[in-house]
Amino acid sequence: MFIILTAHAHAHRHLSIYFTKHSALNVQSKAFSRVGVKIWNGIPTRLKNVSRNCFKKTIRTKLIEILETENSYADIDTLINKMEN
């Protein structure tokens, strides 16, 4: 379903880039496996290069800040764009 490209023989969370295959069905494009890859690829590298605990705390804080500023539902593209800032 998805491909992992890494710089080493073993995977590191901060070095992985994930790709998904194109989906002809709209239902498949909304599956967690597809959306999760899109979200992960949208997270800035500087956030992926920290320890796991720091990563979790930073992502949680950033997502709460983003969602507090939204007046309604925030779609994945909005979250990714605001995460990059």
Secondary structure, 3 states (H helix, E strand, C coil): CEEEECCCCCCCCCCCEEEECCCCCHHHHCCHHHHHHHHHHHCCHHHHCCCHHHHHHHHHHHHHHHHHHCCCCCCHHHHHHHHHC
